[in-house]
């Protein structure tokens, strides 16, 4: 019995020693995930923003038809963008008609572009804004609504690379200049010029600087040279008759496509000189 007690005591002491020397379990280490680099979204150009937005499908088509898709690549712009619902308010034949007339379509579209960036906070500080078409649009701010050229701004500050887009609720058609037709009186028959002296683009005078005409005939000097100025003038020491005709004619006074006309009502010789190239002298010989 004593031996059994000793054995049990030894086993109990061994268990205590084993418990004291055992190591605690190692902590579980959770690996830190490697952050994935993020790239800031690229701001697109004004045309790209319009072309990719379904609500501007008509506007995008119109910009392409007018060949304006690259017009806003450089510079700073504010675009007043009518959505498809705004174009739908136009008369049925308006859009097809504009698409067939690129120049007129271009004027309508440029009437929606201001050549500087005006965010909404700046729009409400101005009274008017001039479009690239040339029209000055009135800006009204009532505290809860902004209208530009009579169109209500429904959404503001769509940022693009070189400007900003504001959505408006209607198309702003530029004013059409109305011209009053004045009946043209029937002109009385007038005699045609007898002679025309032409300055040509190959620097010649046709038919000649010297001609022969009758009293009462008209001589027309015409500049047909788009690259050089031409004209006629009196000689340095003119006779009285020549001075009377050419003395008040200044050098280079006949623009391209224009004429200078003189009717000779008195017989005699009228000397003059041509200006620029060719520089020469001529005579209008007038007989009865």
HELIX and SHEET records of a PDB file:
HELIX    1   1 UNK A    2  UNK A   21  1                                  20    
HELIX    2   2 UNK A   46  UNK A   51  1                                   6    
HELIX    3   3 UNK A   54  UNK A   56  5                                   3    
HELIX    4   4 UNK A   57  UNK A   65  1                                   9    
HELIX    5   5 UNK A   84  UNK A   87  1                                   4    
HELIX    6   6 UNK A   94  UNK A   99  1                                   6    
HELIX    7   7 UNK A  102  UNK A  110  1                                   9    
HELIX    8   8 UNK A  120  UNK A  123  1                                   4    
HELIX    9   9 UNK A  240  UNK A  246  1                                   7    
SHEET    1   A 7 UNK A 113  UNK A 114  0                                        
SHEET    2   A 7 UNK A  77  UNK A  82 -1                                        
SHEET    3   A 7 UNK A 163  UNK A 168  1                                        
SHEET    4   A 7 UNK A 151  UNK A 160 -1                                        
SHEET    5   A 7 UNK A 146  UNK A 148 -1                                        
SHEET    6   A 7 UNK A 136  UNK A 141 -1                                        
SHEET    7   A 7 UNK A 128  UNK A 130 -1                                        
SHEET    1   B 4 UNK A 205  UNK A 206  0                                        
SHEET    2   B 4 UNK A 195  UNK A 199 -1                                        
SHEET    3   B 4 UNK A 218  UNK A 223  1                                        
SHEET    4   B 4 UNK A 259  UNK A 263 -1                                        
SHEET    1   C 4 UNK A 211  UNK A 214  0                                        
SHEET    2   C 4 UNK A 281  UNK A 287  1                                        
SHEET    3   C 4 UNK A 268  UNK A 275 -1                                        
SHEET    4   C 4 UNK A 231  UNK A 233 -1                                        
END                                                                             
